């Protein structure tokens, strides 16, 4: 089981690091690297769902507080919103 968890974490980090824009790659990979080992299994699953949001939705939420597609309902969004590089 621990090996499966490590593989899952690597997949999450990969998903955060290769978004399509360099800005989002840096922002999300920095966030994930900081928190991935602190998150519970439930939070890791929420992180997976959070990373499925489009870059524009995440960026608008982070920079301007614009809420689309219920991004604010994801438990990770509050932690992400307070994150600063």
Secondary structure as the mmCIF struct_conf table of DSSP 4:
data_model
#
loop_
_struct_conf.conf_type_id
_struct_conf.id
_struct_conf.beg_label_comp_id
_struct_conf.beg_label_asym_id
_struct_conf.beg_label_seq_id
_struct_conf.end_label_comp_id
_struct_conf.end_label_asym_id
_struct_conf.end_label_seq_id
HELX_RH_AL_P HELX_RH_AL_P1 UNK A 2 UNK A 17
BEND BEND1 UNK A 19 UNK A 21
HELX_RH_AL_P HELX_RH_AL_P2 UNK A 22 UNK A 35
TURN_TY1_P TURN_TY1_P1 UNK A 36 UNK A 38
BEND BEND2 UNK A 39 UNK A 39
HELX_RH_AL_P HELX_RH_AL_P3 UNK A 41 UNK A 50
TURN_TY1_P TURN_TY1_P2 UNK A 51 UNK A 52
BEND BEND3 UNK A 53 UNK A 53
HELX_RH_AL_P HELX_RH_AL_P4 UNK A 55 UNK A 64
TURN_TY1_P TURN_TY1_P3 UNK A 69 UNK A 70
HELX_RH_3T_P HELX_RH_3T_P1 UNK A 71 UNK A 73
BEND BEND4 UNK A 74 UNK A 74
HELX_RH_AL_P HELX_RH_AL_P5 UNK A 75 UNK A 82
#
